Amino acid sequence: MITVTTLSALSALASPSPALLIALTVAGWVTGVIFVAACIGLWVMSCRAYPYTACPKCDALGRVKHPSGKYWRPCPHCGGEGQRLRPGARLFGTGHNGGKGKGRNR
């Protein structure tokens, strides 16, 4: 049989105090901010370590077929290099074209 004291103990567990709710909310926000900061830090480190990515227009070949289909020509997007700067490397200035190609890394 359930008594009144048992019911009051169960209701105390079901409705935590406002201080506990605030503490849990702050802890959740701090954990979320730390997680986002860690993700951004890893992304920046990867942009510094690997500033170039394969050119999506020529599939990293550095050349594309001429519209006539008879011969190949250098890729106009990567300047014939087959690689382009990643957006993060461009944003932070960690990579450069080094004088290669036409320097059209968009």
C-alpha positions as a Markdown table, in Angstrom:
| # | Residue | x | y | z |
|---|---|---|---|---|
| 1 | Met | 0.0 | 0.0 | 0.0 |
| 2 | Ile | 1.3 | 3.5 | -0.9 |
| 3 | Thr | 1.3 | 6.0 | 1.9 |
| 4 | Val | 1.3 | 9.7 | 1.8 |
| 5 | Thr | 4.9 | 10.0 | 2.6 |
| 6 | Thr | 5.8 | 7.7 | -0.2 |
| 7 | Leu | 3.8 | 9.8 | -2.6 |
| 8 | Ser | 5.5 | 13.0 | -1.4 |
| 9 | Ala | 8.9 | 11.4 | -1.8 |
| 10 | Leu | 8.0 | 10.4 | -5.4 |
| 11 | Ser | 6.7 | 13.9 | -6.2 |
| 12 | Ala | 10.0 | 15.4 | -4.9 |
| 13 | Leu | 11.9 | 13.2 | -7.3 |
| 14 | Ala | 9.6 | 14.0 | -10.2 |
| 15 | Ser | 9.9 | 17.8 | -9.8 |
| 16 | Pro | 13.5 | 18.9 | -9.1 |
| 17 | Ser | 14.3 | 22.2 | -7.5 |
| 18 | Pro | 14.8 | 25.3 | -9.7 |
| 19 | Ala | 18.4 | 25.5 | -8.6 |
| 20 | Leu | 19.1 | 22.0 | -9.9 |
| 21 | Leu | 17.3 | 22.8 | -13.2 |
| 22 | Ile | 19.5 | 25.9 | -13.7 |
| 23 | Ala | 22.7 | 24.0 | -12.9 |
| 24 | Leu | 21.8 | 21.3 | -15.4 |
| 25 | Thr | 20.9 | 23.9 | -18.0 |
| 26 | Val | 24.2 | 25.7 | -17.5 |
| 27 | Ala | 26.2 | 22.5 | -17.6 |
| 28 | Gly | 24.5 | 21.5 | -20.9 |
| 29 | Trp | 25.3 | 24.9 | -22.4 |
| 30 | Val | 28.9 | 24.7 | -21.3 |
| 31 | Thr | 29.2 | 21.2 | -22.7 |
| 32 | Gly | 27.7 | 22.3 | -26.0 |
| 33 | Val | 30.1 | 25.3 | -26.3 |
| 34 | Ile | 33.1 | 23.1 | -25.5 |
| 35 | Phe | 32.0 | 20.6 | -28.1 |
| 36 | Val | 31.5 | 23.2 | -30.8 |
| 37 | Ala | 34.9 | 24.8 | -30.0 |
| 38 | Ala | 36.6 | 21.4 | -30.2 |
| 39 | Cys | 35.0 | 20.8 | -33.6 |
| 40 | Ile | 36.0 | 24.2 | -34.9 |
| 41 | Gly | 39.6 | 23.7 | -33.6 |
| 42 | Leu | 39.9 | 20.3 | -35.4 |
| 43 | Trp | 38.6 | 21.8 | -38.6 |
| 44 | Val | 41.1 | 24.7 | -38.4 |
| 45 | Met | 44.0 | 22.2 | -37.7 |
| 46 | Ser | 42.9 | 20.1 | -40.7 |
| 47 | Cys | 42.8 | 23.2 | -42.9 |
| 48 | Arg | 46.4 | 24.0 | -41.9 |
| 49 | Ala | 47.6 | 20.4 | -42.4 |
| 50 | Tyr | 45.8 | 19.8 | -45.7 |
| 51 | Pro | 45.1 | 23.2 | -47.4 |
| 52 | Tyr | 44.4 | 21.7 | -50.8 |
| 53 | Thr | 41.6 | 19.5 | -52.1 |
| 54 | Ala | 41.0 | 17.8 | -55.4 |
| 55 | Cys | 39.5 | 20.0 | -58.0 |
| 56 | Pro | 35.9 | 19.0 | -58.5 |
| 57 | Lys | 35.7 | 20.2 | -62.1 |
| 58 | Cys | 38.5 | 18.0 | -63.5 |
| 59 | Asp | 38.4 | 15.2 | -60.9 |
| 60 | Ala | 42.0 | 16.1 | -59.9 |
| 61 | Leu | 43.4 | 15.4 | -63.4 |
| 62 | Gly | 44.3 | 19.0 | -64.2 |
| 63 | Arg | 42.7 | 18.7 | -67.6 |
| 64 | Val | 39.3 | 18.7 | -69.2 |
| 65 | Lys | 38.1 | 17.7 | -72.6 |
| 66 | His | 37.7 | 20.5 | -75.1 |
| 67 | Pro | 34.1 | 21.1 | -76.1 |
| 68 | Ser | 34.9 | 19.6 | -79.5 |
| 69 | Gly | 36.0 | 16.4 | -77.8 |
| 70 | Lys | 39.1 | 16.0 | -79.9 |
| 71 | Tyr | 41.8 | 17.1 | -77.4 |
| 72 | Trp | 42.4 | 17.9 | -73.7 |
| 73 | Arg | 43.0 | 21.4 | -72.3 |
| 74 | Pro | 44.1 | 22.6 | -68.9 |
| 75 | Cys | 41.4 | 22.9 | -66.4 |
| 76 | Pro | 40.3 | 26.6 | -66.1 |
| 77 | His | 39.3 | 26.2 | -62.5 |
| 78 | Cys | 42.5 | 24.9 | -61.0 |
| 79 | Gly | 44.9 | 26.1 | -63.6 |
| 80 | Gly | 45.9 | 22.6 | -64.6 |
| 81 | Glu | 47.2 | 21.7 | -61.1 |
| 82 | Gly | 44.3 | 19.3 | -60.2 |
| 83 | Gln | 44.0 | 20.8 | -56.8 |
| 84 | Arg | 42.3 | 23.8 | -55.2 |
| 85 | Leu | 42.5 | 25.6 | -51.9 |
| 86 | Arg | 40.0 | 24.5 | -49.4 |
| 87 | Pro | 37.6 | 27.2 | -48.2 |
| 88 | Gly | 39.1 | 27.1 | -44.7 |
| 89 | Ala | 42.6 | 27.5 | -46.0 |
| 90 | Arg | 41.5 | 30.4 | -48.1 |
| 91 | Leu | 39.7 | 31.9 | -45.1 |
| 92 | Phe | 42.7 | 31.7 | -42.7 |
| 93 | Gly | 45.3 | 32.3 | -45.4 |
| 94 | Thr | 47.2 | 29.0 | -44.6 |
| 95 | Gly | 47.7 | 27.9 | -48.2 |
| 96 | His | 48.9 | 29.7 | -51.3 |
| 97 | Asn | 49.1 | 28.8 | -55.0 |
| 98 | Gly | 52.9 | 29.2 | -55.0 |
| 99 | Gly | 53.0 | 30.7 | -58.5 |
| 100 | Lys | 51.6 | 27.5 | -60.0 |
| 101 | Gly | 49.0 | 27.5 | -62.8 |
| 102 | Lys | 46.9 | 30.6 | -63.4 |
| 103 | Gly | 46.2 | 31.2 | -59.7 |
| 104 | Arg | 42.4 | 31.1 | -60.3 |
| 105 | Asn | 41.7 | 29.1 | -57.1 |
| 106 | Arg | 38.1 | 30.2 | -56.5 |
